[in-house]
Amino acid sequence: MKTPLRAALAALALLTVAPAAAHDYTLGPIVIDHPWARPTIPNRPTAGYFELENTGDVADRLVAARSPAFGRIEFHRTSMKDGVMKMEAQEAVEIPPGASLAFARRGYHVMLFDAVEQLGVGDRFPLELVFENAGAVTVELIVDRRGPKAEAGGMDHSGHGGGHDGTKTN
């Protein structure tokens, strides 16, 4: 049986996102590809992933994210320094012109705190991404353990990206 929140999230997703078969979104020069998130665990944050591409001639910045499924959302970057892996909150994330930036494990990612209800494999929820120049777009994240394999014809797209920092230039 669906809870009221789950039913509301499903209805909102149908009204505000592109078809799940494509599972990529375009907002001006910004392309968001295969958004997904890990399942929630009680009283613990989870993470969301996707790839951003800036096809334009001007840099843009991802400055905010919101979702009715979570109480707080932050951008984080995992990095290795002096042999120690650390995670740091980021106020915003710049996407250079003509470049891609992977939000992937061991790099940039969206930290999702205070889940309104537990989300398991196969669940979906909306996430509004706000860009400084391009504006705002709502995408649908699919909850999975390892990435959006089903949407990509069996290919795991969670590890897109070139260099160690997740950026690649086209």
Buried (B, 14 or more C-beta within 10 A) or exposed (E): EEEEEBEBBBEBBEEEBBEBEEBBBBBBBBBBBBBBBBBBEEEEBBBBBBBBBBBBEEBBBBBBBBBBBBEEBBBBBBBEEEEEEEEEEEEEBBBBBBBBBBBBBBBBBBBBEEBBEEBEEEBBBBBBBBBBBBEEBBBBBBBBEEBBBEBBEEEBBBBBBBEEEBBBEE
